[in-house]
Amino acid sequence: MADWMETHRAVVHPWYCDHIGHMNVRFYGHFFDDAGFHIWNMIDGAHAAMKKHGVGVVVARTTNDFVHEANAGELLVVKSGFTRLGNKSLTYTQRMTNAENGTLIATQDAVEVFFDLEARKSTDMPDEIREILKEALVSTDD
């Protein structure tokens, strides 16, 4: 099993906070989305293989769990890992924690579908990419 990868760092600015005083849900989405782009950059050969096969990935579904509030001034870290490989899709999980004390703030599971860039429709995951990603799978028990 691979290690969880640090894919994003952020600070909770006061203007990210809502009327209750904690970070608004829209910014969790923003940070998780940015981290989702970086996860692909962390996998050697993934971008080249996608370009070679004329595919990309599109987000089909995200599921967020908000575990602990984040307040202005907190430093956040997102760590990500691929957790499931399907035929046309995959799932990666992201964990947002407080950078100073490790408190789990939120998690996200994102399902991405392989997308043929010319035909503009879903397609099977190329075997070459599957082999690359098998090495990147993490355990969700960590």
N, C-alpha and C positions, 0 to 999 in steps of 0.2 A: 504494500500500500504506500502511496505517496504521502507527502506532508501537505498540510494546509498551506496555501500561499497568501502572503500579504498582498492585497490588490488595491488598497486605498487607505489614505489617512485624511482626516478632516478635523476641523474645529467647529463646534457649535457656536455660531455667532448669535448675538441677541436678536437680530432680525430674522433668524430661523425659527424663533419661538412663537408660540401661539398665545392666545388670551389666558391660558392656564399657566403659562410660564415654562413649558417644556417644548422641545423641538417638534415642529409640526410634521405630520405624516409625509407631506410632499418632499421633504428633504431626506427622509430615510430612502425614499424611492430614488432620489437624485444620486445619493452616495452609492446605493446598491447598483444602480445602472452604470455609473462610472466604473465601479469595480468589475462589473460584468464584461466591460470592454478589455480591461487589463488582464483578466484571467486567460484570455486567448494569447496574449503577448507573452505570458509566462511559460507557455508550452512550446518547446523547441520544435520547429518544423510544421506547426499547425497552420500558420498563415500561408506558408508556401504550398502546402498540400491542398488547402482550400482553393487557392488560386489555380493550381495545376488542374484540379478537377472541376473548376467553374462553379463552385458552390460557396455559399455563405450560410449563416444561421440567422434565424429570426426568432424573437421571443414569442412563444405561444401562450405562456401562463406564468404568473408569479404568485407566490403565496408568502405573505409576511406574517411573522409573529412578533409582536411588540412585548418585550419581556420586562424592561425597566426603562423609566424615563431618562432622557438625556437633557441636560440643562445648559444654559449659556455658559461658555467657557470650557466645557468638557472637550477633551481630545479623544477622537475616535479612531479605531483601526478596524478595517474590514479584512477578514481572511476568507478565502474561497477555495472550493475544491469540487471536482467533478465527482458525482455520487452515483450516477446511473447512465448506462449506455443502452439505447434502444436500437431499433432498425432505422428509423428516420429522425429520431430525436435523442436528446440527452438531458440530464438534469445536473445542475450544479447548485450547491448550497453555499450560502454566505453567512458569516457570523460577524456581527458588529459588536465590538466591545469597547469599554472605556480603556484608553491607552495607559492610564496611570494605575488603575487598580484591577483591571481584568474583568470587571462586571459585565456580564452579557446584557446587551441593550436590546438587540433584535436579531432575528434570523430571516433569511429569505431562501426559498427554493424557486429556482427558475428553470422552466422547461424551454429549451430551444429546439427548433426544427430545422433540419438541413433544407436548403433552398437552392434550386437550380437557378443561377443568375440569368441565364439566357431564356429558359422556358418560363421563368417567373412562377414556379410552383414547387411544392415540397418534393424531396427526392430522398433516396436511400443514402445513409451515411457511407461514404467511400471506405473500403476496407483499409486503405492506407491510413486514413484519419482514425478509424477505430483502433488500429494497432498503436498509434501514437497516444491516444486517449486512455487506452487500457493501463498504460504505465502511469497515468496521472490520477487514477481513481483513489479517493481517500475513504477512510472509514468514518462513518458518522458517529461511531462510539467514542471517538476522541474527545 
